[in-house]
Amino acid sequence: MRLRLLASDEAFVAYATCALALLVLLGSLRRGQRRVALQRASWVMLIGAVLVVLSATLVGSSIPGGRVNLIPGVSIVALNQDDKRNAVENVLGNILLFLPLGSFGVLAVRRGLVEVTGAACALSMCIETIQWVLGDRWTDIDDVLLNTFGAFVGAAAALAAVRVSERRRQPKIS
């Protein structure tokens, strides 16, 4: 996948998802259900993030003569070549694209780091396989590695935030 910046369709899905998640959050908070509110809003955000990922990776943007790279590190090493901007956008874009999947996966599904990261890796492998089948796409093992790393970072950040939040809620014993 050669990642392009989010087009208007993906941006619209992202904005609409945020608005819907806010409505879900406020509705549940009005009923005094903090934990339920967070989980429901996280589910909405997770579904929206998956839709953005699928739209960004599978809709449009075919590359004439797309290629397949099964050698880990080739796209990442491209950071040292002439077209550094494209390489940086590709690397950072692949990481950032899956970061919300990791964080909202933890908050919505209430699973741990390994399960959420594994699910994101599986999704990334499915996307790369579909891109290969469609042809005229860039299918790259580095995309899977970078997407998985992004989901891992997102999941780790969410787990850390949950732990900090739980510690703050515990009464201090003197």
WORA-V309995 format. One record per residue. N is the residue number from 1. RES is the residue in three letters. PSI is psi as a letter, one per 20 degrees, with the letter a starting at -180 (* if undefined). D_FIRST is the distance of its C-alpha to the first C-alpha in Angstrom with 1 decimal. Layout:
N|RES|PSI|D_FIRST, N|RES|PSI|D_FIRST
This chain:
1|MET|p|0.0, 2|ARG|o|3.8, 3|LEU|p|5.7, 4|ARG|q|9.0, 5|LEU|q|12.2, 6|LEU|p|13.4, 7|ALA|r|15.0, 8|SER|h|18.5, 9|ASP|g|17.7, 10|GLU|h|15.8, 11|ALA|g|18.6, 12|PHE|g|21.2, 13|VAL|g|20.1, 14|ALA|g|20.0, 15|TYR|g|23.5, 16|ALA|h|24.9, 17|THR|g|23.9, 18|CYS|g|25.6, 19|ALA|g|28.7, 20|LEU|g|28.9, 21|ALA|h|28.6, 22|LEU|g|31.3, 23|LEU|g|33.5, 24|VAL|g|33.1, 25|LEU|g|33.8, 26|LEU|h|36.9, 27|GLY|g|38.2, 28|SER|h|38.2, 29|LEU|h|39.5, 30|ARG|h|42.4, 31|ARG|j|43.5, 32|GLY|k|43.4, 33|GLN|m|40.6, 34|ARG|g|38.5, 35|ARG|g|36.7, 36|VAL|g|36.0, 37|ALA|g|34.9, 38|LEU|g|32.2, 39|GLN|g|31.0, 40|ARG|g|30.9, 41|ALA|h|29.2, 42|SER|h|26.6, 43|TRP|g|26.0, 44|VAL|g|25.5, 45|MET|h|23.1, 46|LEU|g|21.1, 47|ILE|g|20.9, 48|GLY|g|19.9, 49|ALA|g|17.1, 50|VAL|g|15.8, 51|LEU|g|16.0, 52|VAL|g|14.2, 53|VAL|g|11.2, 54|LEU|g|11.4, 55|SER|g|12.0, 56|ALA|h|9.3, 57|THR|h|6.5, 58|LEU|i|8.7, 59|VAL|p|11.2, 60|GLY|b|11.3, 61|SER|l|9.1, 62|SER|q|9.1, 63|ILE|o|9.3, 64|PRO|p|12.7, 65|GLY|k|12.8, 66|GLY|q|9.2, 67|ARG|r|9.5, 68|VAL|p|9.6, 69|ASN|o|10.3, 70|LEU|j|12.6, 71|ILE|o|14.5, 72|PRO|p|14.2, 73|GLY|i|14.5, 74|VAL|g|13.4, 75|SER|h|10.7, 76|ILE|h|13.2, 77|VAL|h|16.0, 78|ALA|i|14.6, 79|LEU|h|16.1, 80|ASN|j|19.4, 81|GLN|a|18.6, 82|ASP|g|19.5, 83|ASP|m|16.5, 84|LYS|h|16.8, 85|ARG|g|15.9, 86|ASN|g|12.4, 87|ALA|g|12.0, 88|VAL|g|13.8, 89|GLU|h|11.8, 90|ASN|g|8.5, 91|VAL|g|10.7, 92|LEU|h|12.8, 93|GLY|g|10.4, 94|ASN|h|8.7, 95|ILE|g|12.4, 96|LEU|h|13.9, 97|LEU|h|11.8, 98|PHE|i|13.3, 99|LEU|g|16.6, 100|PRO|h|18.3, 101|LEU|h|17.6, 102|GLY|g|19.5, 103|SER|g|22.3, 104|PHE|h|22.9, 105|GLY|g|22.5, 106|VAL|g|25.4, 107|LEU|h|27.5, 108|ALA|g|27.1, 109|VAL|i|27.1, 110|ARG|l|29.3, 111|ARG|r|27.8, 112|GLY|a|27.5, 113|LEU|g|24.9, 114|VAL|g|24.3, 115|GLU|g|24.0, 116|VAL|g|21.6, 117|THR|g|19.4, 118|GLY|g|19.5, 119|ALA|g|18.7, 120|ALA|h|15.6, 121|CYS|g|14.5, 122|ALA|g|15.4, 123|LEU|g|13.4, 124|SER|g|10.2, 125|MET|h|11.2, 126|CYS|g|12.0, 127|ILE|g|8.8, 128|GLU|h|7.1, 129|THR|g|10.5, 130|ILE|g|10.5, 131|GLN|h|7.4, 132|TRP|g|9.5, 133|VAL|h|12.6, 134|LEU|h|11.8, 135|GLY|r|11.3, 136|ASP|k|10.2, 137|ARG|r|6.5, 138|TRP|o|4.6, 139|THR|p|5.5, 140|ASP|p|6.6, 141|ILE|h|9.6, 142|ASP|h|9.4, 143|ASP|g|6.8, 144|VAL|g|9.5, 145|LEU|g|12.2, 146|LEU|g|11.3, 147|ASN|g|10.8, 148|THR|g|14.1, 149|PHE|g|15.8, 150|GLY|g|15.2, 151|ALA|h|16.7, 152|PHE|g|19.4, 153|VAL|g|20.4, 154|GLY|g|20.6, 155|ALA|g|22.7, 156|ALA|g|24.9, 157|ALA|g|25.6, 158|ALA|g|26.5, 159|LEU|g|28.7, 160|ALA|g|30.4, 161|ALA|h|31.1, 162|VAL|g|32.6, 163|ARG|g|34.8, 164|VAL|g|36.0, 165|SER|g|36.8, 166|GLU|h|38.7, 167|ARG|h|40.7, 168|ARG|h|41.7, 169|ARG|h|42.9, 170|GLN|p|45.1, 171|PRO|q|48.7, 172|LYS|p|49.9, 173|ILE|p|52.7, 174|SER|*|55.5
